[in-house]
Amino acid sequence: MSMTDPIADMLSRIRNAIQSRHDRVDVPASNLKVEIARILKEQGFINNYKKIDEGLQGTIRISLKYANDGEPAIHGIERISRPGRRIYRTKTEIPRPLGGLGLSIVSTSRGVLSGDEAAKTGIGGEVLCQVW
């Protein structure tokens, strides 16, 4: 199976798992996806993630987070920069979803960072996705 946008596939799997109220979701692994999962965990959008080395590529098992009343921690997740249309922003132009309540994930020259970290560091980059 050929996939043109693996990050969009990861985000769609997370979105679908949340809509179906699953506790976890498995995603084909890559270093970039592991970094995105790390940022989601640091910012409190997921409980945990674990890279499972099986087969050629491996898998990332993401444990989704819900409140006591069943409300998911992730209300929306969307891809911004796509293979056909890359979106780059300077440190002052990095989007802040919901006035700062959401999260932008940015690929910079210093690795994958949250939008706030990239702005504090003073570097811009490619805006991969937004989560709120």
C-alpha positions in Angstrom: 0.0 0.0 0.0 1.4 3.3 -1.0 0.8 6.3 1.3 1.5 9.9 0.2 1.1 11.6 3.6 1.9 9.4 6.6 1.4 12.2 9.1 -2.1 12.8 7.8 -2.7 9.1 8.2 -1.5 9.2 11.8 -3.8 12.1 12.6 -6.8 10.5 10.9 -6.2 7.3 13.0 -6.1 9.3 16.2 -9.2 11.3 15.2 -11.1 8.0 14.3 -10.1 6.3 17.5 -11.3 9.2 19.6 -14.7 9.3 17.8 -15.0 5.5 18.4 -14.0 6.0 22.1 -11.0 3.6 21.8 -8.4 3.5 24.6 -5.5 3.2 22.3 -4.5 3.3 18.6 -1.6 1.8 16.7 0.2 3.8 14.0 3.0 2.7 11.7 6.3 4.1 13.2 8.7 6.7 12.0 11.0 9.1 13.8 8.8 12.1 12.9 5.7 10.4 14.2 7.4 9.5 17.5 8.4 13.2 18.0 4.8 14.2 17.3 3.6 11.7 19.9 6.2 12.9 22.4 4.9 16.5 22.0 1.3 15.4 22.4 2.2 13.6 25.6 4.2 16.6 27.0 1.3 18.9 26.3 -1.2 16.5 28.0 -3.2 15.5 24.9 -2.5 11.8 25.2 -1.7 9.6 28.2 1.4 7.8 26.8 3.0 6.3 23.7 5.3 3.4 23.2 7.3 2.4 20.1 7.0 -1.3 19.5 9.8 -2.8 17.3 8.0 -5.5 15.2 8.4 -6.2 11.5 10.3 -3.9 9.3 8.9 -0.5 10.4 7.6 -1.0 13.9 4.5 0.5 15.5 3.7 3.4 17.8 1.0 2.5 20.4 -0.7 5.7 21.5 -2.8 5.6 24.7 -5.6 8.2 24.3 -6.7 10.5 27.2 -10.2 11.0 28.3 -11.7 13.0 31.3 -13.8 11.2 34.0 -17.0 12.1 32.1 -15.6 10.5 28.9 -14.7 13.8 27.2 -11.7 13.3 25.0 -8.6 15.5 25.6 -8.3 16.0 21.9 -11.3 17.8 20.4 -9.8 18.5 17.1 -6.6 17.6 15.2 -5.8 18.7 11.7 -2.9 18.6 9.2 -1.7 22.1 8.1 1.3 21.6 5.9 0.7 18.9 3.2 3.0 17.3 0.6 1.4 19.3 -2.1 1.4 22.6 -0.2 4.0 23.2 2.4 3.3 25.9 5.0 6.3 27.6 6.6 6.0 30.3 9.3 8.5 32.6 11.0 8.6 32.7 14.8 6.1 35.5 15.0 3.7 33.9 12.5 3.3 30.5 14.2 -0.4 29.9 14.7 -1.9 29.6 18.2 -5.1 27.6 17.9 -8.0 28.8 20.2 -6.0 31.8 21.3 -3.3 29.6 22.9 -5.4 26.9 24.3 -4.5 24.6 21.4 -1.2 23.5 20.1 0.8 23.9 16.9 3.5 21.3 16.1 6.4 22.8 14.0 9.3 21.0 12.3 12.3 23.3 12.8 16.0 23.2 12.1 16.4 22.1 15.8 13.9 19.3 15.5 10.1 19.0 16.0 8.9 21.5 18.6 5.6 22.8 19.9 4.6 26.2 18.5 5.3 27.9 21.9 8.8 26.3 22.2 9.7 27.4 18.6 8.6 30.9 19.3 10.6 31.0 22.6 13.6 29.6 20.9 13.2 32.2 18.2 12.9 30.0 15.2 10.2 29.2 12.7 9.6 26.2 10.4 7.1 24.0 8.8 3.7 23.9 10.6 2.9 20.2 10.6 -0.4 20.2 12.5 -2.7 21.8 15.1 -4.4 20.1 18.0 -7.1 21.6 20.3 
